[in-house]
Amino acid sequence: MNHVVEAFVVLPGGVDTIEGLFTLISWACEGLHIRHIGLLNIDGYFNKLLKFLDDAVRQNFMVLIQRKLFISSLLSF
């Protein structure tokens, strides 16, 4: 899958969704992909995750270029 896509889009979901998202994060950290990861941030679902990623950069657990792979779209219903 990683070799045939231009970007990833993650929608709010359960444990399997979060597992898949963290797999993408892990792949980015290991240099296995440099594709954007879009987060459909319905009602702020991913807000705390985005803060976690910002904190990871601030504390040098993740480099900024990896953090910039994440694109978030906030939708409210």
Helices and strands as residue ranges (DSSP letters): E 7-10, H 15-29, E 36-42, H 47-58, H 64-67, E 70-75
